[in-house]
Amino acid sequence: MGNWNRLIRAAAVETETLRKTLRARLQDVLERLDAATRDVESALAVMKAEHDPLASHIFVSRRHYRNVNDGSSCEAVNDCSRPNECNEGGPIYRPPQVLY
């Protein structure tokens, strides 16, 4: 019986050591995840604070395009929604069709 008791005690000590190690590793991973989450949130806040001229143009153009009722005037709005590119012969911006 003595050998079994020693084996059980040794297994219990080993199990407790493993639990402590895993607990410490989990705590470390959670701290790193928390730091990474804060970094992403701050990066998103910076991105939201910056003014993006292309995104603004797309937003305004799509809203204007949706508000035009006549189909022929939609074509005129769509063809020259970006006058600089139209005048320079560059690509014409065509907003995606939105189905609401």
N, C-alpha and C positions, 0 to 999 in steps of 0.2 A: 504494500500500500504506500510506502514511503516514496517509491519512485514515481508513482502516479501523482501524488501530491506535489512533488517537485516539478513535474511536467506541467501540471495544471497551473501552478504559480508562475512558472516561466512563460507559459502561453498568455496568462493574464497580464503579466508585465509587458510582454511583446505587443499585445493588443492595445494596451493603454499607451505605449510609446507610439504605435502606429496612429492611434486616434489623435494624439497631440500633434504629430507631424502633419497629418491631413488637415486638422483644424487650422494650423498655422499657414499651410499652403493655401487653403480656402480663403482665409483672411487676407493674405497677400494678393490673391487673384481678385477678390472683391474690391480691395483698395485701388488696384490698377484699373479695374473696370470703371470705378467711380471717377478716377482721374481722367480716363479717356472720355467718359460721358460728359464731364465738365468741359473738356477741350472741344468736343463736337458742338456742344450747346453754345459756347462762346464764338466758335467759328460761324455758326448759323446766325447768331446775333449780329456779327460783323457783316455777313452777306446781306442780311435783311436791311441793315442800315445804309449800305452802299446803294447809290443810284445807278441802275443799269439802263442806259439809253435804248438799247435794242429791245429789252423787255418792255420798257415803257411804250416804245413805238408799236410793238406788236399788240400790246393791250389796247392802246388807243385805236389802232387801225381795225382791230377785230370788233371793237365796240361800235365804231363808225360804220363798218361794213354791215353789221347786223341791223343798225338803225336805218339804213337806206331801204326804202320800200320798193322803188322801181327797179326792175331787173336790169334795164339798160344802164341806169346810173351806177348800179353795182359794178358793172364792167369798167366804167370810167374810174371809179374809186379804186378798184382793184389794180388796174393797169398802171396807175401813177401814184400808188400809195407812198412811194419813196422817190420824190422828184429828183434828188441828186443822182440816183442810179438810172432813172429814165433818161435824164439829160446826157449822162455819160455813156449810155449804151450798155450799161451793166445789166446784171440779172434783175428781173422784176420780181418783187416780193409778192407771193400769193399766199394769203392766210389759209390755213386748213379749213375745210368745211366743217361747221359745227352743227350737229343734229341735236336739237333740243326737243 
